[in-house]
Amino acid sequence: MSSLESAIASLSASQPGKIPAAGPATDSLHHVADPKELLEEHILPKLDPVFLQYFVDVLSKQPPSHLVPLEETRNHPEKYRSPGALDTSSGYERVRDDVVSSQDGASIPVRVYHPDPMVHGPGPYPVHLNYHGGGFVLGDLWSDGQLCLSMREAGVVVIDVYSWLTPGESETIWGKCIQDAWASLNWARDSSSTLNVNPTSVSIGGISAGGHISLILQHMARDAGIELKLCLASVPSSMDAIWYTYYTDSPFSSFHEFHRAPVLPWTRIKYFGRFCTPKDKKHDIRQMWPDWWFAPIRAPNWSGLCETFIRTAEVDPLRDEGEAYGLKLVAGGTRVTLKRYLGCPHTFMHLPFMKQKVEYDQDAVAALRVAHGLQ
């Protein structure tokens, strides 16, 4: 038995600790719980053993995500949310819901998290806007609930913004999420007295699709003369990926190396693409928005952008594009922090049993405190 096989056998036989148990698998989609069958051999040694245990005990026993109908996922979100998702709509102090009006009159739900005044004083506080992930197709105000509770410990007000998903009940199309995000940023500044925030101390951020949104807002804010203290983008996605015919169309090595990653494989990216840009609407959607909205790395102007902290995951097909974006910022004169979390898949920050997730939370609090002058 090879050392790799021994490690896998040991993981399979060990106690899972605090790793959540698997839910019932759909019989017609059931597949064997053997990582060697589901992951390419070069990926296995790169994964943190704790995550690999979770993959063996939980993920491998669930139906492949790209085979679950979208209606099923949306109608029963409790079955498909990540272990880190948290409903903070009740039972938590200094958390309240509000609504933002977008430029087309649509109502955008937001959840506002205030820090503890006994610890951080009476305010006004800096404000950080968070945009959730989910491939522009999934996600809600549960997705980053725990992360928002954690970030407010920096002494900032955190506003978690719901992105209307594609496809939506009112035929929501891709790109409206950017307009809504922009509306939420302006609302936070315009509502400073009501929110008890400092409109001159604003930061933005998000995970995956939310990271993509925050990178676009970074440029839009610069163009509008709005100073941001920080852009905190994590594992940012790129709409370019959903246009590929094959994964080999990507110019980034990590996309090739991890096209069968345990989280966000190529099959999952194509799944999101079917809903974001249906074949019969691709041309029209491309014509509606600036080209660089689909891939922020193609933005035309790299000067005068706010300080940025880009966090990537080692075992993630999107890793190299996110890091390449950071290097373009550096070339444009922006102060940038890049951090790659080793052993981690795409959405590791939603897995509370991983030590890298704890480190991720600590890094966010530290970065927000420094950016907003709360040290």
SVG drawing of the C-alpha trace seen along z (x, -y; Angstrom):
<svg xmlns="http://www.w3.org/2000/svg" viewBox="-41 -62 45 64">
<polyline fill="none" stroke="black" stroke-width="0.4" points="0.0,0.0 1.4,-3.4 1.7,-6.3 -1.2,-8.1 -3.4,-5.0 -2.4,-4.6 -3.3,-8.2 -6.7,-7.8 -7.4,-4.5 -6.5,-6.1 -8.8,-9.1 -11.7,-6.8 -11.3,-4.8 -10.8,-7.7 -13.4,-9.6 -14.8,-12.7 -14.7,-14.8 -16.8,-18.0 -17.2,-17.3 -20.9,-17.2 -22.5,-14.0 -23.6,-13.4 -27.3,-13.8 -29.2,-11.1 -28.0,-10.6 -30.4,-10.4 -30.3,-6.7 -30.3,-7.5 -27.3,-9.8 -25.5,-7.8 -21.8,-7.3 -19.0,-5.6 -17.2,-7.3 -13.6,-6.8 -11.6,-9.9 -9.4,-8.1 -12.4,-7.5 -13.6,-11.2 -10.4,-13.2 -7.3,-13.1 -4.3,-11.8 -2.3,-14.9 -5.0,-16.8 -5.1,-14.5 -1.8,-15.4 -2.5,-19.1 -5.7,-19.0 -5.6,-19.6 -6.3,-16.2 -9.2,-17.7 -10.9,-18.8 -10.2,-15.4 -11.9,-13.7 -14.9,-15.9 -14.8,-15.0 -14.8,-11.3 -17.4,-11.4 -19.8,-14.0 -19.3,-15.4 -18.6,-12.1 -21.9,-10.7 -24.0,-13.5 -25.3,-13.7 -23.0,-15.8 -24.1,-19.4 -24.4,-19.9 -27.0,-17.1 -29.3,-18.6 -32.1,-20.6 -32.0,-24.3 -35.6,-24.2 -34.7,-21.5 -31.8,-23.6 -33.8,-26.7 -37.0,-25.1 -35.0,-23.2 -32.0,-25.4 -31.6,-23.8 -30.4,-20.6 -27.7,-22.3 -26.4,-25.2 -22.8,-25.1 -21.9,-24.1 -21.0,-27.7 -24.4,-29.2 -26.2,-30.9 -29.6,-32.5 -29.0,-35.7 -32.5,-37.2 -33.4,-36.7 -31.7,-35.9 -28.7,-38.1 -28.3,-41.6 -27.7,-44.6 -28.7,-42.9 -31.6,-44.2 -33.0,-44.0 -33.5,-46.8 -34.3,-47.4 -32.4,-49.3 -34.0,-50.6 -32.1,-49.9 -32.1,-52.3 -34.8,-50.3 -37.0,-50.5 -36.3,-46.9 -36.1,-46.3 -32.8,-44.8 -32.8,-43.1 -29.8,-43.9 -28.9,-42.8 -27.1,-45.3 -24.7,-44.2 -23.7,-46.8 -20.7,-46.3 -21.0,-46.3 -20.9,-49.9 -19.7,-48.7 -16.5,-47.5 -16.2,-49.9 -17.8,-53.1 -21.0,-54.9 -20.0,-55.5 -20.3,-56.7 -18.6,-53.5 -16.8,-52.6 -18.9,-50.6 -18.1,-47.5 -20.4,-46.1 -20.4,-42.4 -21.6,-40.6 -22.4,-36.9 -21.3,-34.2 -23.2,-31.4 -22.2,-31.7 -24.8,-34.5 -27.4,-31.7 -27.5,-30.6 -27.0,-32.3 -28.9,-34.5 -28.5,-36.4 -27.8,-33.1 -24.7,-32.4 -22.3,-34.8 -24.1,-35.3 -21.3,-33.9 -18.7,-35.9 -20.6,-39.1 -20.9,-38.5 -17.2,-38.0 -16.2,-41.0 -18.3,-43.4 -15.9,-42.5 -13.4,-44.8 -15.6,-47.7 -17.3,-48.3 -20.9,-48.1 -21.3,-45.3 -24.0,-45.5 -24.7,-42.1 -26.3,-42.7 -28.6,-40.1 -28.0,-39.7 -31.0,-38.9 -30.2,-35.6 -30.3,-34.5 -32.7,-33.3 -35.2,-35.1 -38.9,-35.3 -38.9,-38.6 -36.4,-37.3 -33.4,-38.8 -30.4,-38.8 -26.7,-38.8 -25.4,-42.3 -28.3,-43.6 -26.4,-42.3 -23.7,-44.9 -26.3,-47.7 -27.9,-46.6 -24.5,-46.4 -23.7,-49.9 -27.1,-51.1 -26.3,-49.5 -22.9,-51.2 -24.5,-54.6 -27.4,-53.9 -24.9,-53.1 -23.2,-56.5 -26.4,-58.4 -27.9,-56.8 -24.9,-57.5 -26.9,-59.3 -29.6,-56.6 -27.0,-53.8 -24.7,-55.6 -21.7,-55.2 -19.0,-57.4 -19.6,-57.9 -15.9,-58.7 -14.8,-55.3 -16.2,-52.7 -14.9,-49.3 -16.3,-46.5 -15.8,-42.8 -17.2,-39.4 -16.6,-35.8 -16.5,-34.2 -19.3,-35.9 -19.4,-38.5 -15.6,-39.0 -16.2,-39.5 -18.9,-42.2 -16.5,-43.9 -13.7,-44.1 -16.1,-45.8 -17.3,-48.3 -13.7,-49.1 -13.3,-50.6 -16.8,-52.2 -16.1,-53.9 -12.8,-55.3 -14.5,-56.6 -17.3,-58.3 -14.8,-59.9 -15.8,-57.7 -12.8,-56.9 -12.9,-53.3 -10.6,-52.2 -10.3,-48.6 -11.5,-46.0 -11.6,-42.6 -12.1,-40.1 -11.9,-36.4 -11.6,-33.6 -13.1,-36.0 -14.9,-34.4 -14.7,-35.4 -17.6,-35.3 -15.1,-34.5 -15.0,-30.9 -18.6,-30.2 -18.0,-31.2 -15.3,-28.5 -16.2,-25.6 -13.6,-23.4 -11.7,-24.0 -8.5,-24.1 -9.7,-27.4 -8.6,-29.1 -5.2,-30.8 -4.7,-30.1 -2.8,-27.1 -4.9,-26.5 -8.0,-26.2 -6.4,-23.2 -4.8,-21.7 -8.0,-21.8 -10.8,-21.3 -11.8,-18.3 -11.4,-20.0 -13.6,-18.8 -15.3,-22.2 -16.2,-24.2 -15.0,-21.8 -15.5,-22.6 -18.9,-20.8 -20.1,-23.1 -18.9,-26.2 -20.7,-25.1 -23.8,-24.5 -23.8,-28.2 -23.1,-29.3 -26.3,-27.7 -28.4,-30.0 -26.2,-33.1 -26.1,-33.3 -28.5,-31.0 -27.4,-30.3 -30.2,-32.2 -29.3,-35.3 -25.5,-35.3 -25.1,-37.8 -27.6,-40.3 -26.1,-40.0 -22.6,-40.6 -23.8,-43.8 -25.6,-45.2 -22.6,-45.7 -18.9,-46.8 -16.7,-43.9 -14.5,-44.2 -17.6,-43.5 -17.3,-39.9 -13.6,-39.7 -12.4,-42.6 -8.8,-41.7 -9.6,-43.4 -10.5,-46.7 -9.2,-49.6 -7.8,-51.8 -5.6,-50.6 -4.6,-53.8 -6.1,-55.4 -7.7,-52.2 -8.2,-51.5 -6.1,-49.3 -6.9,-45.6 -6.6,-42.3 -7.1,-39.4 -7.4,-35.9 -7.2,-32.8 -7.4,-29.0 -4.7,-26.7 -6.9,-24.0 -9.2,-26.2 -9.5,-26.6 -10.0,-30.4 -6.8,-30.9 -4.4,-32.1 -6.8,-34.6 -7.5,-36.2 -3.8,-36.5 -3.1,-37.9 -5.7,-40.6 -3.8,-41.5 -0.5,-41.8 -2.2,-44.1 -3.2,-46.3 0.4,-46.4 1.5,-47.4 -1.0,-50.2 0.4,-51.5 -2.2,-50.1 -1.1,-48.7 -2.1,-45.0 -2.0,-42.1 -2.2,-38.7 -2.7,-35.6 -3.1,-32.0 -4.6,-29.6 -2.8,-26.3 -4.6,-23.0 -8.0,-24.7 -10.7,-24.3 -12.8,-27.2 -15.2,-27.9 -13.1,-26.8 -14.2,-29.9 -17.6,-28.3 -16.2,-25.2 -16.0,-25.9 -13.9,-22.8 -10.9,-24.0 -8.1,-25.9 -7.7,-28.0 -11.3,-29.2 -10.4,-30.5 -7.3,-32.2 -9.5,-33.7 -11.8,-35.3 -8.9,-36.7 -7.3,-38.1 -10.5,-39.9 -10.9,-41.5 -7.2,-42.6 -7.4,-44.0 -10.6,-46.0 -9.1,-47.4 -6.0,-48.6 -7.9,-49.9 -10.3,-51.9 -7.7,-53.2 -9.0,-51.3 -5.7,-50.0"/>
</svg>
